[in-house]
Amino acid sequence: MLQDNRRLIFVLGMGRSGTSAITRVLSFCGGSLPKRLLGANEGNPTGHWEPLDALKLNETFLRRQGSNWYDPRLPGLTHGNVDSPDGQAFVSQIATFLQDYVNEPLLLIKEPRITALTEFWFSAARRVGFRIAAVIAVRHPAEVAASLATRDGVPIELSDTLWLKYNLLAEQCTRELPRIFVEYPNLLADWKREISRISRALAIDLTSTRDQEIAAFLSPDLRRQRASTSAEDLRAGTPIVRVYRALSMAARDATISRTEIHSLVSAHMRSIEAETAVEQFRKRFLPATFQAAAATADPGR
């Protein structure tokens, strides 16, 4: 049975888009984080703020499907559905994980793979009695591409396709939820404004008594990649830039065109660039033990 005093905010979107920063700021404003978090490293020097147990559950499930976070194919082509035996087993595992936090009035969950696995996570959250909402991180694709290239050596074709995939999924899967889009530079520039936006959109009290800690945490140094305007001009008519502009406007409370985003991403997924991204994923980012499973799956081109 749902209880009004138990809320779960999922922080969704493309990795390297400020999801860690958003999650940490929300935790400063009254949200609770799960136990056993992935710690800081060179890629995220201030911490990831994501639960290791959730990461392990998601990665194990994706590997059984011959997939992982770097897979640019849409999940309907690579994962079982929530009603399958494997899907139901996965939902039960997630529910067991969430059961430890059912007494938290406001739980925060951020783990990059969840954006491709929302049907399982949303089902589990509702099963244990949470009312769910979403904050969707937005960041310029050129900055995300630069970050992924620096951290993991991800080629631009794969980065762009992943960016489109995860942003499309985040937008589609949250249409029936209380949700809000937050652009990463906007958070760094004026976190109080963005927290106020989140609080209003989700009808959640996010009053902070830790302003100094938030200000110290949100150092400008966190944004180590910045988009080049000239690079955007060169790609102004491409689906990725057009989707970014739509999401950026949504992060300023404009109405989003769902059909436009879906059509733009669909066009890209049929492109040569997307075919190249699938090959890059298979050759460079899929463990050899899962190559055979991925090779027999529909490539979703």
N, C-alpha and C positions, 0 to 999 in steps of 0.2 A: 504494500500500500504506500502511495506517495505521501510524503510529509512535507509541508511547506517550508519547514526550517532546515531542510537538507538540500543543498545546492551543489552542483558540480560544474565547474567551468572548464571546458576543454580549450586549450590554446592550440589552434590548428594553423595549417598553411605550409608553405615551402620552407625547408630547412635553410638556415643562414639568413632568415628574414626578420630576426629580432624576437623569435619566440621565447628564447631564454630570458631576454631582458624583460619582456612583457610579463612572463610568469613570475619572475623575482619581484618586480614592482607590485604586482597583485598580491604577493605574499606579504609584502610590507604593509599592504592596505587591508589586512584582515583575513586573507585566504590562507588555508593550510596546505602544506606540501606533504607528499607521502614520505615514508621513511626510506633509507638506503638510496640516496640520490647519486647519480653519476657526477663525479667531481669535476674540478677545473682541469683544463689542459691547455696546450698552446693554441688550439683552435677556439676555445672558450675560456679565456683566462679568469673570468669571474664566476664560472660555474655553469652547468647545463640546467639544473633544477628539474631534472626528469628522473623518475624512479627506475632503478636498475631492474627491479622485478618486472615492470611493464615492458621494458626494453627486451628482456630475455623472452617473455611470452610472445611478443610480436615477432621477434627475429626467428624464433623457433617455428612459429606458424608459417611465416613467409617462406622459410627454407623448405618446409614440407611441400610448398607449392612451386618450388624451383624459382624463387623470387627473392628479392631483398629491397632495401630502400632505394637503391640506384636503378631499379627496374622502371623504364619509361613507359611501359605498357599500362593501359588502364586496368584496374583490378578486376573488372567483370570478365576480362580475358585471361586472367591468371589465377584468381582465387576461387575457392568454393564459396557458395552463398551461405548466409547465416542459418538456413534451415537444413543444410546438409549435416550428416553425422559429425564430420570433422568441424564444421562451423559451430554446431551446438556444443561440442566438447570445448572449443576455444572460448565460447561465451561463458561457459561454466567456470573455466580457469580464470577469466577476467573477473567474474562475479566474486570468486573466492578472494582474489586480490583486493577488490574494492570493499569487501565485507569488513576488512580491518578498519575502515574509515567511515563507517555509516553514522557514527556519532559526531562527525565533523559538520558544523553548520555550513561551511563553504570550503569545498575541496578543490584544489587546482591540479589538473593533469595535463602535462605537456610531454609528449614523446613523438618524435617526427614521423614514425611509421603509422601512428593512429589515423592520420589524415587519409590513408589508403585503406583503413580498417574500421571506419566509423560505424558501419552497420553492426559489427560485433561489439564494439565498445559501447555504443549507445544502448544496444539491447541489454547488455550486462548491467549498465548503470541504472537503467529503469527497473531491471529485475530486482536489484537490491534497494530500490526506493529513492534514488536521487532524481531531482528535477535538474535537467541539463540545459546548458547554454554554451555559447561559443564566442571566443575572441579569435579573429582571423588576422594573422600578421601579413603585412604587405611590404614588399621591398622591391626596388627597381631590379629587373632581371640582370642588368649589366653588373650591378654590385654583387648579386648572388653568384653570378658566373665567375667573377674575379675571386670571390671568397672560396668557392669550390675548387677552382683551378689552383689556388695557393695551397689549400689544405689537402686536397686529394688528387690533384692532376686531372680533374674532370674536363673533357673537351667541351667546346661551346655548344655543339649540336646536342649532346646529352644534357648539359646543364639547361639549355633552353627548353627542351622537351620535358624534363623533370619539373621545371618551373611552371609550365603550362598545366601539366598533369595535376600537380598538387594544389595549384590555385583553383583549377576547375573543380576538383573533388571537394575542396573546402567550401566553395560557394554552393555547389549542388547539395551537399549532404546536410547543410545547416538551414535550408530554406524554411523549414517549419519550426525552427528554434528561435528563441531570443538570441540575437547575434549582433556583432559589430566588427567592422574592419578597422584596423589600426596600422598606420604606416610607420615603419621603424624610425625614420628621421623625425617625424612629428612627435614621437614619444621622447626622443632625446632632446628635442627643442623645448617642449612644454609638457612635461609628464602630468602636471596637475590638470591641464585641459583634457588630456587623453583619458585619464582616470575618471574625470567627471563625465565624459562621453560614455565610457563603459558602464559606469554606475547608472546613468539614466537609461541607456539602451537595454540593460539586463535587469533593471529594477532591483539592484543590489547595493546595499550601503557599503561603500569602499572608503570610508573616512580614514585618513592616515594620521597617525601621531608620530611618524618616523620620517619626517620630511628631510632632515639632514642626512639620514642614512640613504634615502633614495637619491638625493642629489649627488652624494659621493659615489654611489653605485653607478649612476648613469653618466659616466665620464664620456666626453666626446671621443676619447681614444677607442671606445667600443666600436665605432664606425670606421673600420680600417680601409674599406673600399668605398669609393664614391663614383657615381655614374658620370660618364662623359656625355655632355649635351651633344657634342659633334657626333659621337657614336650613335646616339639615339636618332639624330637627324638622318643618318645614313640608312636606318632601318625603320623609318617612321611608318611605312605602310605595312610592316610585317605583323602577323597575328600576335606575336609576343608583346610588342610595344603597344598595340591597340588594347590588348587585354590589360596590360599594366595601367594604361591611362584610365580605363574603366574602374579598376580596383582602387586606384589612387583617388579618383573622384568619390568612390564609395567611402573611403577613409576620411572624407570631408563631408560625409552625410548626404551625398547625392544618391539618387535612385540608380540601382545597378540594372543593366540590361542582361537578363539571364540568357535570353536566346542569342544575343550577340556573342557573349563569351563562349557559349556552347558551340556555335557555328565556327568561330575562329579557332578554337582548340581542335574541333573535328577536322577542319581543313589542314591544320598543321600535322595532325596524326596520320594524314594520308600523304604527306610530303616526303621528298627525298631526304630532307633533314631528319625526319623522324625515323626513317629506315636506317640511316646512318647511326642515330642514337641507339637503336636496338642492337645493332652490331657492336657498337662501342661498349654497351653494357655487357653483352655476352662475352666479349673477348677480354675485357679489362676489369670488370666489377662483379662477375659472377664466379664464385668458387668452382673449381673444376669438378667437384663431386656433384654439383647441381647443373652442370652444363647439359647433360642429357635430358633432364626434365624440362629445362627451358627450351631446348631445341625442338621438342615435340609440341610445345604449346603454340596456340595461335599468336603470331607476332603482333597483331593489332595494328597493322600498318595501314 
